[in-house]
């Protein structure tokens, strides 16, 4: 009976340690998803939020895209899709996503600086119509 209790105690302890590591690991790597309006409102309330990483979904404002193919520097302005009001500049350095174009919906990951610029580490484009067309072709054949 004593061996079973020791085994049960060790199993409970192991599950507790694994659970603790999972929760703390998720907290450290968690990235919050905001609209531009929500992000600007949040950092106005608490300036310390500039230190956190975020995912922001918005639309690329036509006429604001500047991309240098030599240095891979990309800058554009993103606007809130729902309100069309809140917008801010985005800076990114890296290869341009294939479906990136003016007027497209994007999700950018990075930090919102105190200067009001979003410094992106990742730029993802959303383009459902391109994938729906491929899917429709596959179903037709």
Helices and strands as residue ranges (DSSP letters): H 2-29, E 32-35, H 36-45, G 47-51, E 54-60, E 66-68, E 73-79, E 87-93, E 105-112, E 118-126, H 128-140
